[in-house]
Amino acid sequence: MQVLVRDNNVEQAIRVLKKKLQREGVLREMKARRAFEKPSEKRAREKGEAIRRARKAARKLAQREGLTIGRGRR
């Protein structure tokens, strides 16, 4: 991963780097690796993530087909 520092503006470069790391899921993975996760907890977490992904995909499909109104930004 690479971030360009323009005009010696390190603060802005750090913000951009943090945003990129967040988008890639690196921060979440680092946090997860800090402590041991029991296999049962891992299964439960992965199952919950899969359910959230499936619901999001179904919501997007319904929105594309015009069955629901998009939530949009507030």
N, C-alpha and C positions, 0 to 999 in steps of 0.2 A: 504494500500500500504506500502511496506517495502523496505528499501534500507540498505544494509550492508556497514558499514564504515570500510575500511581495512587500517591498518597501520596508523591510525589517519589522513587519507587523506579525510578531510571534503569537500574540494573543488570538488574532483572527485565524492563524494557521492551526493553533491548538483546537479552537472551536470546530473548524472544518474536519480535523482528524477525529475528534470525538464523535461527530455526527456520522462520519464514514464507518467508524468502529461499531457504533450503535446499529447502523443499517445492516452491517454484515453479521451481526449477532456475536461478535467477538467478546464484548463486555459481558454478555449473559453467560457465555461459555466459561469465561475466566471465573465468574462468580460461582458457577456450578462446580468447577474443579477445586475450589478452595476447600471444600469439606466433602467427606464421603457421603454418597447417596445410596441408601439401601436399595437393592433390586426391586423391592415392592414399591418403594416411593418413585423410582425411576419409571416403572411400568405405569403407575397411576398418572404421573406427570405427562408421559408421552401419549397416553390415551386421551387425557384432557386436551393436549395440544392438537391431536388428530381431530377430535370432536370440534374444536374451535375452527380449525382449517376447513372442515367439511361444511360447517354452518356458514362460514364466510363465503365459500364457493357457491353454496346454494343461494345465499342472499344476492350475490353478484349476478348469478344466472337469472334469478327471478326479476332482478332489476333490468337486466338487458332485454328480457322478453316482455317487459312492460307490465308484469304482474304486481309489482310493488313500486312505490314511489321512493326514490333515493333519499337517503338521509341528508346528504350534502354537508357543507361546512356551516358552522354556526357562528 
